Amino acid sequence: MDFKKLIAHSKEYGFIFQSSEIYDGLAAVYDYGPMGTELKNNIKQY
């Protein structure tokens, strides 16, 4: 899987969103979506 497919999959399933889509900010910055936040919290607890 290449990086573009990984980003597309992550955006489609709510792991990440481009900040520019949410806040009209920089196009190269991403924020965690609901699934991404859960994944991050699970990794922290591990």
C-alpha positions in Angstrom: 0.0 0.0 0.0 1.5 3.3 -1.0 1.2 6.5 1.1 -1.6 8.1 -0.9 -3.8 5.0 -0.6 -3.1 4.9 3.2 -4.1 8.6 3.5 -7.3 8.1 1.4 -8.3 5.0 3.5 -7.6 6.9 6.8 -9.7 9.9 5.6 -12.6 7.7 4.3 -12.9 5.8 7.7 -12.6 8.8 9.9 -9.1 8.3 11.3 -7.8 11.7 10.0 -9.1 14.8 8.4 -7.2 17.7 6.7 -7.2 20.7 9.0 -8.0 22.9 6.0 -11.3 21.0 5.5 -12.3 21.8 9.1 -10.7 25.1 10.0 -9.6 26.6 6.7 -5.9 26.3 7.8 -2.8 24.8 6.1 -3.4 22.1 3.6 -0.5 19.9 4.7 -1.7 19.5 8.3 -4.0 16.7 9.5 -6.2 16.3 12.6 -7.4 13.1 14.3 -10.9 12.1 13.6 -13.0 10.1 16.0 -11.4 6.7 15.0 -7.9 8.2 15.0 -8.4 9.5 18.5 -9.5 6.1 19.7 -6.5 4.5 18.0 -4.2 7.0 19.6 -5.7 6.4 23.1 -5.4 2.6 22.7 -1.7 3.0 21.7 -1.1 5.2 24.8 -2.7 2.7 27.1 -0.7 -0.2 25.7 
